[in-house]
Amino acid sequence: MSFVYEKIMGGKKGLTGFIILATLILIIFPLFLDAFRLNLVGKYLTYAFVAVSLVLLWGYGGILSLGQGIFFGLGGYAMAMFLKLEASSPENTTIQSTPGIPDFMDWNQLTELPWFWEPFTSFTFTILAVLIVPAAFAYIIGSAMFKRRVGGVYFAIITQVIAVILTVLIVGQQGVTGGINGITDLRTLHGWDITSDSAKNIFYFINCGLLLTVILASRFILTSKFGRILLAIRDKEDRVRFSGYDVANFKIFIFCFAAMISAIGGAMFTLQVGFMSPSFVGIVPSIEMVIFAAVGGRMSLIGAVYGTLLINYGKSAFSESFPEMWLFLIGGLFIAVVMLFPNGLAGLWNDYGHHITNKFVFISKAFSKLVPQSLLKKVEDAR
């Protein structure tokens, strides 16, 4: 029990913060938001996967990636390819000149399915591709950069360049990627209508469950010996290297793990929203995701989720109410948070969270007094 409490939950304050977040997204939002708004929050939570990955990568590893949209997009496109193939069965595409292939391929005069699309007829392969392809791509980038001790601003610029290259490649290869429009008109998953409100609600709860699982897994890594070494690398990289550790391998691992987390968010985005386009792969979304982590607190996994929700809620609210000024207002919101709370929203929790934590302790003590001591003794004996 102490292992779970300290290593995974993060102690008293970590457990309290986790319970509050879980209550908010699993109970409060579904109870008080209509179907449209809940689906909107579900979309925001898919971005939170990337923000959490940046806490691991940037906050604890000191590696600023301005191209996490790459992995978000790879995961999203993998899921979109499977859904598009299901929607492009010969029965659904009889009006095309070549039935059985996606509509954008037919418009671009392709007569057969490209070889790399064929494995995505399998849902199992798709799930594996969502996890493995982004991690493998991150491994290639990480090995090329970290083995040569490329880091800091140079690494950030290189990830930006890769994001631009991938965006241009997706847009340019319209016949096999859908081009600037992306992959759209995704309707079913194994015959199940994913456009209905009930399906969106189910995806919302799956999304929440995966996000909470990712937070717990990330917290376990950060509280392990690996996490302590990662912090040491961030602060004194040369000293860690001289101590005999292979710094490059530590960086490669955390980069690949962060890529997998981002890809899961991308896959859930495709299911939650129903399309994927290159606009989520480029520089702008990648920088926005860094802002989510910065506003939430780049050293806080849970803070990254709150930062994502706050910024995206601000974007939606300001764009609806002030369509001509919303960009200035969202910029003002970001500046205000950074100026007033330099440690992000997580800084507020660190400063004032003990008041809430103490209340939880008081409630737990009061509950223990209500429970018969004989019952508690039996529970302890069972352990």
Helices and strands as residue ranges (DSSP letters): H 2-3, I 4-8, H 11-23, I 24-28, H 29-32, H 35-54, I 55-60, H 69-87, H 103-107, G 118-121, H 123-146, H 152-172, H 174-177, G 179-181, E 188-189, E 192-193, H 197-222, H 225-235, H 237-242, H 247-273, G 278-280, H 283-296, H 301-321, H 326-340, H 345-370, H 373-382
